[in-house]
Amino acid sequence: MKQSKYKSYDDLPLFLNAEMVSAVLGVAPSSAYELMHEPEFPTLRIGNRMVVSKAKFVQWVETNTKGGNSQ
């Protein structure tokens, strides 16, 4: 697994593209592109461009990791 270069959500820009999602999650860019095409992922389409707002991304991460708790 790749290491994320971001240490805090505060470091993120207002909107993230697939490359940034890849860097934050520490996954391959292809995995980030696949994730952004999932119906439950909060992607915003602007023309041909796909982005996710920082707030929606953080909410998605918290929901899908149960707040980071492994229980």
All heavy atoms as TSV, in Angstrom:
chain	resi	resn	atom	element	x	y	z
A	1	MET	N	N	0.838	-1.177	0.000
A	1	MET	CA	C	0.000	0.000	0.000
A	1	MET	C	C	0.884	1.242	0.000
A	1	MET	O	O	1.873	1.312	0.712
A	1	MET	CB	C	-0.903	-0.002	1.238
A	1	MET	CG	C	-1.737	1.260	1.360
A	1	MET	SD	S	-2.579	1.390	2.930
A	1	MET	CE	C	-4.210	0.990	2.434
A	2	LYS	N	N	0.495	2.211	-0.809
A	2	LYS	CA	C	1.227	3.469	-0.863
A	2	LYS	C	C	0.954	4.277	0.403
A	2	LYS	O	O	-0.092	4.158	1.006
A	2	LYS	CB	C	0.787	4.267	-2.087
A	2	LYS	CG	C	1.198	3.630	-3.402
A	2	LYS	CD	C	0.512	4.212	-4.590
A	2	LYS	CE	C	0.733	5.666	-4.792
A	2	LYS	NZ	N	0.149	6.182	-6.035
A	3	GLN	N	N	1.896	5.086	0.788
A	3	GLN	CA	C	1.757	5.949	1.957
A	3	GLN	C	C	1.131	7.279	1.535
A	3	GLN	O	O	1.540	7.870	0.540
A	3	GLN	CB	C	3.148	6.200	2.566
A	3	GLN	CG	C	3.132	6.855	3.908
A	3	GLN	CD	C	2.751	5.898	5.010
A	3	GLN	OE1	O	2.642	4.702	4.810
A	3	GLN	NE2	N	2.549	6.416	6.183
A	4	SER	N	N	0.144	7.733	2.293
A	4	SER	CA	C	-0.469	9.018	1.997
A	4	SER	C	C	0.501	10.145	2.327
A	4	SER	O	O	1.190	10.111	3.338
A	4	SER	CB	C	-1.752	9.200	2.818
A	4	SER	OG	O	-2.283	10.489	2.629
A	5	LYS	N	N	0.538	11.163	1.471
A	5	LYS	CA	C	1.408	12.301	1.742
A	5	LYS	C	C	0.710	13.350	2.597
A	5	LYS	O	O	1.329	14.285	3.056
A	5	LYS	CB	C	1.921	12.914	0.439
A	5	LYS	CG	C	0.882	13.594	-0.402
A	5	LYS	CD	C	1.506	14.203	-1.640
A	5	LYS	CE	C	0.500	14.997	-2.436
A	5	LYS	NZ	N	1.089	15.662	-3.573
A	6	TYR	N	N	-0.594	13.176	2.818
A	6	TYR	CA	C	-1.359	14.115	3.627
A	6	TYR	C	C	-1.436	13.605	5.066
A	6	TYR	O	O	-1.671	12.438	5.305
A	6	TYR	CB	C	-2.768	14.298	3.058
A	6	TYR	CG	C	-2.760	14.917	1.687
A	6	TYR	CD1	C	-2.868	14.139	0.542
A	6	TYR	CD2	C	-2.625	16.288	1.534
A	6	TYR	CE1	C	-2.852	14.709	-0.712
A	6	TYR	CE2	C	-2.603	16.864	0.269
A	6	TYR	CZ	C	-2.717	16.066	-0.847
A	6	TYR	OH	O	-2.694	16.627	-2.088
A	7	LYS	N	N	-1.250	14.499	6.006
A	7	LYS	CA	C	-1.268	14.119	7.418
A	7	LYS	C	C	-2.538	14.565	8.121
A	7	LYS	O	O	-2.839	14.118	9.210
A	7	LYS	CB	C	-0.048	14.712	8.145
A	7	LYS	CG	C	1.283	14.283	7.551
A	7	LYS	CD	C	1.449	12.787	7.615
A	7	LYS	CE	C	2.763	12.366	6.987
A	7	LYS	NZ	N	2.797	10.982	6.601
A	8	SER	N	N	-3.305	15.476	7.485
A	8	SER	CA	C	-4.514	16.025	8.089
A	8	SER	C	C	-5.487	16.427	6.994
A	8	SER	O	O	-5.074	16.834	5.904
A	8	SER	CB	C	-4.139	17.246	8.936
A	8	SER	OG	O	-5.275	17.981	9.297
A	9	TYR	N	N	-6.773	16.341	7.310
A	9	TYR	CA	C	-7.774	16.804	6.349
A	9	TYR	C	C	-7.615	18.295	6.084
A	9	TYR	O	O	-7.984	18.782	5.023
A	9	TYR	CB	C	-9.186	16.532	6.866
A	9	TYR	CG	C	-9.567	15.066	6.904
A	9	TYR	CD1	C	-10.132	14.512	8.045
A	9	TYR	CD2	C	-9.393	14.247	5.797
A	9	TYR	CE1	C	-10.507	13.174	8.084
A	9	TYR	CE2	C	-9.759	12.911	5.830
A	9	TYR	CZ	C	-10.315	12.387	6.978
A	9	TYR	OH	O	-10.689	11.069	7.013
A	10	ASP	N	N	-7.071	19.021	7.031
A	10	ASP	CA	C	-6.871	20.459	6.861
A	10	ASP	C	C	-5.927	20.778	5.707
A	10	ASP	O	O	-5.986	21.869	5.136
A	10	ASP	CB	C	-6.320	21.083	8.142
A	10	ASP	CG	C	-7.303	21.004	9.297
A	10	ASP	OD1	O	-8.529	20.967	9.041
A	10	ASP	OD2	O	-6.855	20.976	10.449
A	11	ASP	N	N	-5.054	19.841	5.361
A	11	ASP	CA	C	-4.091	20.038	4.274
A	11	ASP	C	C	-4.719	19.916	2.889
A	11	ASP	O	O	-4.088	20.268	1.891
A	11	ASP	CB	C	-2.957	19.008	4.365
A	11	ASP	CG	C	-2.128	19.143	5.630
A	11	ASP	OD1	O	-2.148	20.238	6.238
A	11	ASP	OD2	O	-1.473	18.157	5.997
A	12	LEU	N	N	-5.944	19.415	2.818
A	12	LEU	CA	C	-6.579	19.151	1.532
A	12	LEU	C	C	-7.165	20.416	0.919
A	12	LEU	O	O	-7.627	21.294	1.630
A	12	LEU	CB	C	-7.703	18.126	1.704
A	12	LEU	CG	C	-7.303	16.757	2.215
A	12	LEU	CD1	C	-8.542	15.897	2.418
A	12	LEU	CD2	C	-6.341	16.088	1.259
A	13	PRO	N	N	-7.188	20.475	-0.411
A	13	PRO	CA	C	-7.851	21.602	-1.083
A	13	PRO	C	C	-9.361	21.448	-0.968
A	13	PRO	O	O	-9.869	20.402	-0.550
A	13	PRO	CB	C	-7.390	21.465	-2.532
A	13	PRO	CG	C	-7.081	20.021	-2.692
A	13	PRO	CD	C	-6.572	19.552	-1.356
A	14	LEU	N	N	-10.092	22.473	-1.368
A	14	LEU	CA	C	-11.555	22.472	-1.282
A	14	LEU	C	C	-12.176	21.355	-2.117
A	14	LEU	O	O	-13.165	20.736	-1.706
A	14	LEU	CB	C	-12.091	23.832	-1.727
A	14	LEU	CG	C	-13.561	24.108	-1.522
A	14	LEU	CD1	C	-13.959	23.934	-0.061
A	14	LEU	CD2	C	-13.896	25.514	-1.979
A	15	PHE	N	N	-11.607	21.076	-3.289
A	15	PHE	CA	C	-12.074	19.994	-4.155
A	15	PHE	C	C	-10.907	19.094	-4.503
A	15	PHE	O	O	-9.785	19.564	-4.714
A	15	PHE	CB	C	-12.703	20.537	-5.443
A	15	PHE	CG	C	-14.020	21.198	-5.207
A	15	PHE	CD1	C	-14.106	22.549	-4.968
A	15	PHE	CD2	C	-15.185	20.447	-5.210
A	15	PHE	CE1	C	-15.316	23.171	-4.734
A	15	PHE	CE2	C	-16.412	21.046	-4.980
A	15	PHE	CZ	C	-16.484	22.415	-4.741
A	16	LEU	N	N	-11.170	17.777	-4.574
A	16	LEU	CA	C	-10.138	16.800	-4.882
A	16	LEU	C	C	-10.470	16.112	-6.201
A	16	LEU	O	O	-11.622	15.741	-6.439
A	16	LEU	CB	C	-10.072	15.725	-3.800
A	16	LEU	CG	C	-9.597	16.131	-2.417
A	16	LEU	CD1	C	-10.707	16.788	-1.635
A	16	LEU	CD2	C	-9.101	14.928	-1.672
A	17	ASN	N	N	-9.450	15.928	-7.033
A	17	ASN	CA	C	-9.626	15.138	-8.250
A	17	ASN	C	C	-9.141	13.709	-7.967
A	17	ASN	O	O	-8.732	13.397	-6.846
A	17	ASN	CB	C	-8.887	15.776	-9.434
A	17	ASN	CG	C	-7.403	15.893	-9.210
A	17	ASN	OD1	O	-6.815	15.205	-8.373
A	17	ASN	ND2	N	-6.759	16.771	-9.961
A	18	ALA	N	N	-9.183	12.848	-8.952
A	18	ALA	CA	C	-8.813	11.445	-8.744
A	18	ALA	C	C	-7.361	11.297	-8.294
A	18	ALA	O	O	-7.049	10.444	-7.458
A	18	ALA	CB	C	-9.060	10.638	-10.018
A	19	GLU	N	N	-6.493	12.126	-8.819
A	19	GLU	CA	C	-5.081	12.059	-8.426
A	19	GLU	C	C	-4.913	12.367	-6.934
A	19	GLU	O	O	-4.165	11.700	-6.230
A	19	GLU	CB	C	-4.272	13.049	-9.268
A	19	GLU	CG	C	-2.787	13.026	-8.977
A	19	GLU	CD	C	-2.024	14.029	-9.834
A	19	GLU	OE1	O	-2.472	14.355	-10.940
A	19	GLU	OE2	O	-0.963	14.468	-9.370
A	20	MET	N	N	-5.654	13.361	-6.454
A	20	MET	CA	C	-5.580	13.721	-5.033
A	20	MET	C	C	-6.218	12.654	-4.151
A	20	MET	O	O	-5.703	12.341	-3.077
A	20	MET	CB	C	-6.251	15.065	-4.798
A	20	MET	CG	C	-5.507	16.224	-5.405
A	20	MET	SD	S	-6.480	17.722	-5.188
A	20	MET	CE	C	-5.756	18.742	-6.445
A	21	VAL	N	N	-7.350	12.104	-4.602
A	21	VAL	CA	C	-7.995	11.026	-3.853
A	21	VAL	C	C	-7.032	9.854	-3.726
A	21	VAL	O	O	-6.891	9.253	-2.654
A	21	VAL	CB	C	-9.323	10.599	-4.525
A	21	VAL	CG1	C	-9.862	9.314	-3.919
A	21	VAL	CG2	C	-10.360	11.715	-4.425
A	22	SER	N	N	-6.336	9.553	-4.810
A	22	SER	CA	C	-5.339	8.491	-4.804
A	22	SER	C	C	-4.251	8.760	-3.768
A	22	SER	O	O	-3.889	7.878	-2.986
A	22	SER	CB	C	-4.711	8.382	-6.209
A	22	SER	OG	O	-3.585	7.556	-6.200
A	23	ALA	N	N	-3.754	10.000	-3.741
A	23	ALA	CA	C	-2.689	10.361	-2.800
A	23	ALA	C	C	-3.167	10.308	-1.354
A	23	ALA	O	O	-2.448	9.840	-0.471
A	23	ALA	CB	C	-2.159	11.762	-3.133
A	24	VAL	N	N	-4.386	10.764	-1.108
A	24	VAL	CA	C	-4.918	10.781	0.262
A	24	VAL	C	C	-5.138	9.365	0.784
A	24	VAL	O	O	-4.779	9.050	1.913
A	24	VAL	CB	C	-6.241	11.577	0.333
A	24	VAL	CG1	C	-6.898	11.422	1.692
A	24	VAL	CG2	C	-5.993	13.044	0.036
A	25	LEU	N	N	-5.731	8.521	-0.049
A	25	LEU	CA	C	-6.048	7.163	0.384
A	25	LEU	C	C	-4.862	6.217	0.296
A	25	LEU	O	O	-4.902	5.119	0.839
A	25	LEU	CB	C	-7.216	6.607	-0.439
A	25	LEU	CG	C	-8.548	7.332	-0.273
A	25	LEU	CD1	C	-9.597	6.705	-1.182
A	25	LEU	CD2	C	-9.012	7.315	1.176
A	26	GLY	N	N	-3.820	6.636	-0.411
A	26	GLY	CA	C	-2.645	5.780	-0.550
A	26	GLY	C	C	-2.910	4.595	-1.460
A	26	GLY	O	O	-2.428	3.495	-1.207
A	27	VAL	N	N	-3.725	4.822	-2.501
A	27	VAL	CA	C	-4.049	3.760	-3.456
A	27	VAL	C	C	-3.580	4.174	-4.846
A	27	VAL	O	O	-3.238	5.338	-5.076
A	27	VAL	CB	C	-5.569	3.453	-3.479
A	27	VAL	CG1	C	-6.037	2.967	-2.126
A	27	VAL	CG2	C	-6.376	4.662	-3.927
A	28	ALA	N	N	-3.607	3.237	-5.755
A	28	ALA	CA	C	-3.218	3.517	-7.138
A	28	ALA	C	C	-4.226	4.464	-7.779
A	28	ALA	O	O	-5.409	4.438	-7.437
A	28	ALA	CB	C	-3.152	2.220	-7.936
A	29	PRO	N	N	-3.777	5.310	-8.710
A	29	PRO	CA	C	-4.702	6.205	-9.408
A	29	PRO	C	C	-5.865	5.465	-10.061
A	29	PRO	O	O	-6.997	5.949	-10.047
A	29	PRO	CB	C	-3.822	6.883	-10.456
A	29	PRO	CG	C	-2.458	6.848	-9.859
A	29	PRO	CD	C	-2.383	5.546	-9.106
A	30	SER	N	N	-5.622	4.286	-10.591
A	30	SER	CA	C	-6.710	3.518	-11.218
A	30	SER	C	C	-7.786	3.156	-10.193
A	30	SER	O	O	-8.983	3.166	-10.505
A	30	SER	CB	C	-6.169	2.257	-11.896
A	30	SER	OG	O	-5.532	1.424	-10.947
A	31	SER	N	N	-7.389	2.872	-8.969
A	31	SER	CA	C	-8.354	2.567	-7.914
A	31	SER	C	C	-9.172	3.801	-7.551
A	31	SER	O	O	-10.374	3.703	-7.290
A	31	SER	CB	C	-7.645	2.046	-6.659
A	31	SER	OG	O	-7.006	0.825	-6.933
A	32	ALA	N	N	-8.533	4.959	-7.542
A	32	ALA	CA	C	-9.249	6.202	-7.254
A	32	ALA	C	C	-10.261	6.503	-8.355
A	32	ALA	O	O	-11.394	6.908	-8.068
A	32	ALA	CB	C	-8.266	7.361	-7.104
A	33	TYR	N	N	-9.885	6.293	-9.605
A	33	TYR	CA	C	-10.815	6.499	-10.726
A	33	TYR	C	C	-12.014	5.555	-10.599
A	33	TYR	O	O	-13.158	5.955	-10.798
A	33	TYR	CB	C	-10.127	6.291	-12.076
A	33	TYR	CG	C	-9.297	7.463	-12.516
A	33	TYR	CD1	C	-7.913	7.412	-12.464
A	33	TYR	CD2	C	-9.890	8.632	-12.986
A	33	TYR	CE1	C	-7.135	8.490	-12.861
A	33	TYR	CE2	C	-9.128	9.711	-13.389
A	33	TYR	CZ	C	-7.749	9.634	-13.319
A	33	TYR	OH	O	-6.997	10.707	-13.711
A	34	GLU	N	N	-11.757	4.304	-10.276
A	34	GLU	CA	C	-12.851	3.336	-10.090
A	34	GLU	C	C	-13.770	3.782	-8.956
A	34	GLU	O	O	-14.998	3.728	-9.084
A	34	GLU	CB	C	-12.291	1.948	-9.779
A	34	GLU	CG	C	-11.695	1.250	-10.963
A	34	GLU	CD	C	-11.163	-0.134	-10.606
A	34	GLU	OE1	O	-11.724	-0.786	-9.699
A	34	GLU	OE2	O	-10.177	-0.549	-11.233
A	35	LEU	N	N	-13.198	4.214	-7.853
A	35	LEU	CA	C	-13.979	4.678	-6.711
A	35	LEU	C	C	-14.863	5.857	-7.096
A	35	LEU	O	O	-16.042	5.912	-6.726
A	35	LEU	CB	C	-13.043	5.076	-5.564
A	35	LEU	CG	C	-13.710	5.650	-4.321
A	35	LEU	CD1	C	-14.633	4.623	-3.674
A	35	LEU	CD2	C	-12.647	6.110	-3.339
A	36	MET	N	N	-14.320	6.787	-7.851
A	36	MET	CA	C	-15.078	7.974	-8.224
A	36	MET	C	C	-16.229	7.656	-9.193
A	36	MET	O	O	-17.114	8.482	-9.381
A	36	MET	CB	C	-14.148	9.034	-8.801
A	36	MET	CG	C	-13.221	9.596	-7.726
A	36	MET	SD	S	-12.153	10.913	-8.294
A	36	MET	CE	C	-13.275	12.306	-8.189
A	37	HIS	N	N	-16.236	6.469	-9.763
A	37	HIS	CA	C	-17.339	6.045	-10.628
A	37	HIS	C	C	-18.386	5.227	-9.865
A	37	HIS	O	O	-19.419	4.876	-10.442
A	37	HIS	CB	C	-16.805	5.239	-11.823
A	37	HIS	CG	C	-16.194	6.094	-12.878
A	37	HIS	ND1	N	-14.857	6.431	-12.877
A	37	HIS	CD2	C	-16.730	6.702	-13.952
A	37	HIS	CE1	C	-14.609	7.206	-13.918
A	37	HIS	NE2	N	-15.729	7.388	-14.587
A	38	GLU	N	N	-18.130	4.934	-8.598
A	38	GLU	CA	C	-19.102	4.198	-7.791
A	38	GLU	C	C	-20.301	5.092	-7.484
A	38	GLU	O	O	-20.123	6.269	-7.163
A	38	GLU	CB	C	-18.462	3.713	-6.481
A	38	GLU	CG	C	-17.419	2.645	-6.660
A	38	GLU	CD	C	-18.020	1.332	-7.124
A	38	GLU	OE1	O	-19.132	0.988	-6.697
A	38	GLU	OE2	O	-17.349	0.650	-7.929
A	39	PRO	N	N	-21.522	4.551	-7.572
A	39	PRO	CA	C	-22.725	5.370	-7.344
A	39	PRO	C	C	-22.795	6.019	-5.960
A	39	PRO	O	O	-23.307	7.123	-5.824
A	39	PRO	CB	C	-23.876	4.376	-7.523
A	39	PRO	CG	C	-23.303	3.220	-8.250
A	39	PRO	CD	C	-21.839	3.186	-7.945
A	40	GLU	N	N	-22.272	5.365	-4.939
A	40	GLU	CA	C	-22.375	5.916	-3.584
A	40	GLU	C	C	-21.272	6.927	-3.252
A	40	GLU	O	O	-21.309	7.568	-2.214
A	40	GLU	CB	C	-22.393	4.800	-2.530
A	40	GLU	CG	C	-21.076	4.083	-2.331
A	40	GLU	CD	C	-20.802	2.960	-3.327
A	40	GLU	OE1	O	-21.674	2.621	-4.147
A	40	GLU	OE2	O	-19.691	2.417	-3.279
A	41	PHE	N	N	-20.295	7.081	-4.127
A	41	PHE	CA	C	-19.229	8.045	-3.878
A	41	PHE	C	C	-19.719	9.429	-4.312
A	41	PHE	O	O	-20.277	9.586	-5.394
A	41	PHE	CB	C	-17.959	7.654	-4.640
A	41	PHE	CG	C	-16.746	8.414	-4.205
A	41	PHE	CD1	C	-16.095	8.076	-3.028
A	41	PHE	CD2	C	-16.267	9.467	-4.952
A	41	PHE	CE1	C	-14.981	8.782	-2.612
A	41	PHE	CE2	C	-15.149	10.179	-4.548
A	41	PHE	CZ	C	-14.507	9.833	-3.373
A	42	PRO	N	N	-19.522	10.457	-3.483
A	42	PRO	CA	C	-20.098	11.787	-3.741
A	42	PRO	C	C	-19.364	12.622	-4.792
A	42	PRO	O	O	-18.868	13.720	-4.533
A	42	PRO	CB	C	-20.031	12.451	-2.361
A	42	PRO	CG	C	-18.813	11.844	-1.730
A	42	PRO	CD	C	-18.814	10.402	-2.201
A	43	THR	N	N	-19.303	12.111	-5.986
A	43	THR	CA	C	-18.605	12.794	-7.073
A	43	THR	C	C	-19.455	13.919	-7.655
A	43	THR	O	O	-20.656	13.780	-7.824
A	43	THR	CB	C	-18.271	11.791	-8.198
A	43	THR	OG1	O	-17.506	10.721	-7.639
A	43	THR	CG2	C	-17.474	12.437	-9.303
A	44	LEU	N	N	-18.798	15.015	-7.951
A	44	LEU	CA	C	-19.431	16.141	-8.628
A	44	LEU	C	C	-18.829	16.196	-10.030
A	44	LEU	O	O	-17.614	16.223	-10.184
A	44	LEU	CB	C	-19.134	17.437	-7.871
A	44	LEU	CG	C	-19.573	18.743	-8.515
A	44	LEU	CD1	C	-21.092	18.780	-8.637
A	44	LEU	CD2	C	-19.084	19.917	-7.689
A	45	ARG	N	N	-19.686	16.189	-11.040
A	45	ARG	CA	C	-19.210	16.244	-12.421
A	45	ARG	C	C	-19.342	17.671	-12.935
A	45	ARG	O	O	-20.401	18.272	-12.842
A	45	ARG	CB	C	-20.000	15.293	-13.297
A	45	ARG	CG	C	-19.748	13.855	-12.950
A	45	ARG	CD	C	-20.593	12.932	-13.823
A	45	ARG	NE	N	-20.454	11.565	-13.396
A	45	ARG	CZ	C	-19.587	10.698	-13.893
A	45	ARG	NH1	N	-18.780	11.075	-14.849
A	45	ARG	NH2	N	-19.525	9.476	-13.452
A	46	ILE	N	N	-18.245	18.180	-13.459
A	46	ILE	CA	C	-18.208	19.510	-14.064
A	46	ILE	C	C	-17.685	19.303	-15.477
A	46	ILE	O	O	-16.482	19.144	-15.680
A	46	ILE	CB	C	-17.306	20.465	-13.259
A	46	ILE	CG1	C	-17.763	20.534	-11.814
A	46	ILE	CG2	C	-17.275	21.836	-13.914
A	46	ILE	CD1	C	-16.826	21.250	-10.880
A	47	GLY	N	N	-18.613	19.246	-16.420
A	47	GLY	CA	C	-18.230	18.892	-17.784
A	47	GLY	C	C	-17.716	17.467	-17.790
A	47	GLY	O	O	-18.385	16.556	-17.312
A	48	ASN	N	N	-16.515	17.272	-18.301
A	48	ASN	CA	C	-15.888	15.945	-18.300
A	48	ASN	C	C	-15.094	15.671	-17.032
A	48	ASN	O	O	-14.580	14.570	-16.852
A	48	ASN	CB	C	-14.959	15.806	-19.506
A	48	ASN	CG	C	-15.721	15.756	-20.802
A	48	ASN	OD1	O	-16.859	15.302	-20.843
A	48	ASN	ND2	N	-15.099	16.231	-21.868
A	49	ARG	N	N	-14.983	16.665	-16.196
A	49	ARG	CA	C	-14.147	16.571	-14.995
A	49	ARG	C	C	-14.935	16.015	-13.824
A	49	ARG	O	O	-16.104	16.327	-13.639
A	49	ARG	CB	C	-13.653	17.969	-14.657
A	49	ARG	CG	C	-12.518	17.992	-13.720
A	49	ARG	CD	C	-11.821	19.338	-13.763
A	49	ARG	NE	N	-10.807	19.303	-12.739
A	49	ARG	CZ	C	-10.722	20.147	-11.755
A	49	ARG	NH1	N	-11.545	21.151	-11.671
A	49	ARG	NH2	N	-9.791	20.006	-10.842
A	50	MET	N	N	-14.292	15.179	-13.030
A	50	MET	CA	C	-14.905	14.618	-11.828
A	50	MET	C	C	-14.100	15.061	-10.619
A	50	MET	O	O	-12.876	14.878	-10.585
A	50	MET	CB	C	-14.935	13.090	-11.902
A	50	MET	CG	C	-15.817	12.557	-12.994
A	50	MET	SD	S	-15.686	10.765	-13.200
A	50	MET	CE	C	-16.186	10.189	-11.609
A	51	VAL	N	N	-14.785	15.627	-9.639
A	51	VAL	CA	C	-14.144	16.051	-8.404
A	51	VAL	C	C	-15.057	15.670	-7.240
A	51	VAL	O	O	-16.220	15.326	-7.427
A	51	VAL	CB	C	-13.870	17.575	-8.380
A	51	VAL	CG1	C	-12.869	17.973	-9.442
A	51	VAL	CG2	C	-15.149	18.375	-8.513
A	52	VAL	N	N	-14.522	15.760	-6.044
A	52	VAL	CA	C	-15.300	15.548	-4.830
A	52	VAL	C	C	-14.930	16.671	-3.867
A	52	VAL	O	O	-13.753	17.045	-3.763
A	52	VAL	CB	C	-15.053	14.149	-4.221
A	52	VAL	CG1	C	-13.609	13.926	-3.862
A	52	VAL	CG2	C	-15.948	13.916	-3.017
A	53	SER	N	N	-15.935	17.235	-3.207
A	53	SER	CA	C	-15.630	18.299	-2.255
A	53	SER	C	C	-14.929	17.704	-1.042
A	53	SER	O	O	-15.153	16.545	-0.680
A	53	SER	CB	C	-16.905	19.033	-1.819
A	53	SER	OG	O	-17.664	18.233	-0.935
A	54	LYS	N	N	-14.092	18.492	-0.422
A	54	LYS	CA	C	-13.360	18.030	0.762
A	54	LYS	C	C	-14.337	17.577	1.838
A	54	LYS	O	O	-14.160	16.509	2.428
A	54	LYS	CB	C	-12.457	19.141	1.292
A	54	LYS	CG	C	-11.755	18.764	2.593
A	54	LYS	CD	C	-10.638	19.708	2.953
A	54	LYS	CE	C	-11.087	20.921	3.677
A	54	LYS	NZ	N	-9.939	21.714	4.202
A	55	ALA	N	N	-15.393	18.354	2.075
A	55	ALA	CA	C	-16.370	18.017	3.117
A	55	ALA	C	C	-17.045	16.675	2.837
A	55	ALA	O	O	-17.165	15.835	3.740
A	55	ALA	CB	C	-17.406	19.125	3.235
A	56	LYS	N	N	-17.481	16.458	1.596
A	56	LYS	CA	C	-18.142	15.193	1.236
A	56	LYS	C	C	-17.166	14.026	1.281
A	56	LYS	O	O	-17.529	12.918	1.665
A	56	LYS	CB	C	-18.771	15.289	-0.163
A	56	LYS	CG	C	-19.919	16.241	-0.245
A	56	LYS	CD	C	-21.132	15.667	0.432
A	56	LYS	CE	C	-22.328	16.571	0.187
A	56	LYS	NZ	N	-23.536	16.067	0.833
A	57	PHE	N	N	-15.918	14.272	0.888
A	57	PHE	CA	C	-14.903	13.219	0.931
A	57	PHE	C	C	-14.632	12.791	2.371
A	57	PHE	O	O	-14.613	11.600	2.679
A	57	PHE	CB	C	-13.615	13.705	0.263
A	57	PHE	CG	C	-12.500	12.697	0.326
A	57	PHE	CD1	C	-12.532	11.567	-0.467
A	57	PHE	CD2	C	-11.430	12.885	1.180
A	57	PHE	CE1	C	-11.503	10.625	-0.410
A	57	PHE	CE2	C	-10.403	11.957	1.242
A	57	PHE	CZ	C	-10.439	10.828	0.451
A	58	VAL	N	N	-14.464	13.761	3.254
A	58	VAL	CA	C	-14.216	13.454	4.671
A	58	VAL	C	C	-15.404	12.683	5.242
A	58	VAL	O	O	-15.226	11.685	5.955
A	58	VAL	CB	C	-13.931	14.743	5.473
A	58	VAL	CG1	C	-13.923	14.464	6.969
A	58	VAL	CG2	C	-12.620	15.373	5.020
A	59	GLN	N	N	-16.607	13.127	4.923
A	59	GLN	CA	C	-17.819	12.448	5.394
A	59	GLN	C	C	-17.862	11.007	4.868
A	59	GLN	O	O	-18.172	10.073	5.607
A	59	GLN	CB	C	-19.053	13.219	4.941
A	59	GLN	CG	C	-20.358	12.609	5.392
A	59	GLN	CD	C	-21.557	13.400	4.890
A	59	GLN	OE1	O	-21.456	14.174	3.922
A	59	GLN	NE2	N	-22.690	13.222	5.523
A	60	TRP	N	N	-17.533	10.813	3.601
A	60	TRP	CA	C	-17.524	9.475	3.004
A	60	TRP	C	C	-16.508	8.579	3.704
A	60	TRP	O	O	-16.805	7.429	4.031
A	60	TRP	CB	C	-17.219	9.571	1.508
A	60	TRP	CG	C	-17.198	8.244	0.828
A	60	TRP	CD1	C	-18.257	7.577	0.282
A	60	TRP	CD2	C	-16.062	7.391	0.651
A	60	TRP	NE1	N	-17.850	6.377	-0.231
A	60	TRP	CE2	C	-16.511	6.227	-0.012
A	60	TRP	CE3	C	-14.714	7.491	0.996
A	60	TRP	CZ2	C	-15.654	5.186	-0.344
A	60	TRP	CZ3	C	-13.862	6.455	0.665
A	60	TRP	CH2	C	-14.321	5.317	0.004
A	61	VAL	N	N	-15.314	9.103	3.963
A	61	VAL	CA	C	-14.280	8.321	4.640
A	61	VAL	C	C	-14.757	7.929	6.032
A	61	VAL	O	O	-14.654	6.756	6.426
A	61	VAL	CB	C	-12.944	9.105	4.723
A	61	VAL	CG1	C	-11.966	8.413	5.668
A	61	VAL	CG2	C	-12.332	9.268	3.340
A	62	GLU	N	N	-15.304	8.880	6.781
A	62	GLU	CA	C	-15.762	8.594	8.144
A	62	GLU	C	C	-16.882	7.552	8.135
A	62	GLU	O	O	-16.883	6.639	8.949
A	62	GLU	CB	C	-16.249	9.890	8.824
A	62	GLU	CG	C	-15.133	10.887	9.066
A	62	GLU	CD	C	-14.072	10.393	10.033
A	62	GLU	OE1	O	-14.424	9.723	11.029
A	62	GLU	OE2	O	-12.883	10.665	9.782
A	63	THR	N	N	-17.812	7.674	7.216
A	63	THR	CA	C	-18.929	6.726	7.120
A	63	THR	C	C	-18.442	5.341	6.739
A	63	THR	O	O	-18.884	4.346	7.309
A	63	THR	CB	C	-19.956	7.210	6.069
A	63	THR	OG1	O	-20.466	8.471	6.494
A	63	THR	CG2	C	-21.097	6.224	5.911
A	64	ASN	N	N	-17.531	5.264	5.786
A	64	ASN	CA	C	-17.077	3.973	5.287
A	64	ASN	C	C	-15.995	3.314	6.120
A	64	ASN	O	O	-15.658	2.169	5.879
A	64	ASN	CB	C	-16.641	4.107	3.824
A	64	ASN	CG	C	-17.843	4.278	2.929
A	64	ASN	OD1	O	-18.467	3.290	2.559
A	64	ASN	ND2	N	-18.219	5.496	2.617
A	65	THR	N	N	-15.459	4.040	7.077
A	65	THR	CA	C	-14.494	3.437	7.989
A	65	THR	C	C	-15.057	3.395	9.406
A	65	THR	O	O	-14.359	3.103	10.347
A	65	THR	CB	C	-13.160	4.215	8.010
A	65	THR	OG1	O	-13.416	5.551	8.454
A	65	THR	CG2	C	-12.506	4.209	6.659
A	66	LYS	N	N	-16.348	3.729	9.538
A	66	LYS	CA	C	-17.015	3.783	10.838
A	66	LYS	C	C	-16.241	4.664	11.800
A	66	LYS	O	O	-15.979	4.307	12.938
A	66	LYS	CB	C	-17.214	2.376	11.395
A	66	LYS	CG	C	-18.105	1.551	10.496
A	66	LYS	CD	C	-18.349	0.184	11.031
A	66	LYS	CE	C	-19.278	-0.506	10.056
A	66	LYS	NZ	N	-19.157	-1.913	10.017
A	67	GLY	N	N	-15.819	5.819	11.281
A	67	GLY	CA	C	-15.098	6.791	12.102
A	67	GLY	C	C	-13.686	6.364	12.425
A	67	GLY	O	O	-13.050	6.905	13.319
A	68	GLY	N	N	-13.182	5.387	11.706
A	68	GLY	CA	C	-11.819	4.928	11.950
A	68	GLY	C	C	-11.747	3.808	12.962
A	68	GLY	O	O	-10.696	3.248	13.211
A	69	ASN	N	N	-12.879	3.452	13.582
A	69	ASN	CA	C	-12.895	2.343	14.549
A	69	ASN	C	C	-12.970	1.023	13.810
A	69	ASN	O	O	-13.738	0.868	12.888
A	69	ASN	CB	C	-14.112	2.457	15.485
A	69	ASN	CG	C	-14.050	3.687	16.355
A	69	ASN	OD1	O	-12.979	4.150	16.699
A	69	ASN	ND2	N	-15.198	4.213	16.704
A	70	SER	N	N	-12.170	0.092	14.229
A	70	SER	CA	C	-12.146	-1.219	13.572
A	70	SER	C	C	-13.116	-2.194	14.209
A	70	SER	O	O	-13.137	-3.353	13.891
A	70	SER	CB	C	-10.724	-1.792	13.585
A	70	SER	OG	O	-10.279	-1.917	14.910
A	71	GLN	N	N	-13.921	-1.731	15.144
A	71	GLN	CA	C	-14.862	-2.619	15.821
A	71	GLN	C	C	-16.219	-2.569	15.192
A	71	GLN	O	O	-16.679	-1.679	14.653
A	71	GLN	CB	C	-14.965	-2.239	17.292
A	71	GLN	CG	C	-13.627	-2.377	17.975
A	71	GLN	CD	C	-13.680	-1.890	19.421
A	71	GLN	OE1	O	-14.629	-1.258	19.852
A	71	GLN	NE2	N	-12.637	-2.183	20.155
